[in-house]
């Protein structure tokens, strides 16, 4: 048994030879275009998501102001005060970027 193991250990293993050229294995231009399209779509989705979240937050703040006015409460610079507490610096930037 040990002679078989010794013979197997002594036999050189063949080195792998590549029969396919490396050019045929790379993704090439089609792969680059596919990844570029995915990257652009991802960036556009992030921008759209950020815009929608901002609009939702502004609508909630306006709704709170309207409810406060309807209840007879005085409305002062509530968003600015909350922004200072939350550490947000984007309050008051209600311009649409489009």
C-alpha positions, 0 to 999 in steps of 0.5 A: 500500500505504501508503494502505491502512495509513494508512486502517486506522490512521485508522479508529476501532476500535469500543469493546466494548459489553457486552450481558450484565449484570454480575449474570449473569456473577458467581458469586453465592451458588452460587460462594460456597457452593462455595468455602466448602465447599472451604475447610472440607474442606481445613481438615478434611483438614489437621487429620486429616493432622496427627493421623495424622502425630502418631499415627504418630510416637508409635507409632514412639517406643513401638515403639522403647521396647519394642524397647529393653526387649526387648533389655535396654537401659535406657529413660530419657527418650529422647523428651524428649532427642530432642525437645530435640535436634530442637527439638520441643516437642510430645513428651509431649502424648499427649492425644487431641483429638477 
